[in-house]
Amino acid sequence: MATGSFETDTARAERRLKKFEKEAVTSARNIGSALGAIGAGLSIGAFTQFARETLNGLDALNDFADATGASIENLSALEDIALRTGSSLDTAGSILVKFNSVLKDIKPGSGADEVLRRLNLEAEELKRLDPAEALRVTAVALSNFADDGDKARAIQELFGKSVKDAASFLK
């Protein structure tokens, strides 16, 4: 991954968000003037809070990108899945970190290697992918398994103690 382009993309996104925040505050002031003093305070506060939360979310994605090597776009998609499954970005990040660790340490013939082979996946091929994409490919392959004990054991082999969180996330 070219860190220079990542930093450029991140800096560009942050500049756009700051510009959006300024525009939002200006718009809120204009709307507030029309609605009166109470409406203005609420509008400015709501827009400012939205912009602040957006920047905090971007910071969290940047932190996970640094920790996992995954792209911001793919991490954002994982966050969306996590939120739809009643989870969080922290949980998705933990699952991805664990999966990365398994891929990094996988040995030919190990339990994790056997699980990947049963899924028609190759560890070396998954290592070449963006980590979040490798997780997605694995989740798709797991979706072809019947929901039974074999699938549960396969997920446990790939995700260890985080199997409870991983199972619902992967589904």
Secondary structure, 3 states (H helix, E strand, C coil): CCHHHHHHHHHHHHHHHHHHHHHHHHHHHHHHHHHCHHHHHHHHHHHHHHHHHHHHHHHHHHHHHHHHCCCHHHHHHHHHHHHHCCCCHHHHHHHHHHHHHHHHHCCCCCHHHHHHHHCCCCHHHHHHCCHHHHHHHHHHHHCCCCCCHHHHHHHHHHHHHHHHHHHHHHC
